[in-house]
Amino acid sequence: MLREYLPILILVLVAGGFAAFAVVASHLLGQHRPSRVKMSPYECGIASPGYGETRIPLRYYTVAMLFLLFDLEVVFMYPWAVTFKKLGLFGLVEMLIFIGILLVGYIYVWRKGALEWE
């Protein structure tokens, strides 16, 4: 059984080795001459009007994480829809349970006020 996974292990080792080699080689061969101009904030060819490290509200990250959470959960519905006829009643009940869990989570987040943007 381990023989079947040998190509996957080799692929992971080669990919990891290449990534490590690329990082080490760029660090060793790259130029390290930081200057004021290189370290200044730059965006789309326009000089930044203020300090480059402005604080972003925590609410932004909360809404972004919730969007990713609920958006990725919807992706699991696609394979179910493709194989809906093969799964029959069992697949329908399982998807209803899945949607119910998502709905409970969504209601919890909504009641906690995590979706309010003020």
Secondary structure as GFF3:
##gff-version 3
##sequence-region A 1 118
A	DSSP	alpha_helix	2	29	.	.	.	ID=ss1
A	DSSP	alpha_helix	36	39	.	.	.	ID=ss2
A	DSSP	beta_strand	42	43	.	.	.	ID=ss3
A	DSSP	beta_strand	46	47	.	.	.	ID=ss4
A	DSSP	alpha_helix	58	75	.	.	.	ID=ss5
A	DSSP	alpha_helix	77	82	.	.	.	ID=ss6
A	DSSP	alpha_helix	84	112	.	.	.	ID=ss7
###
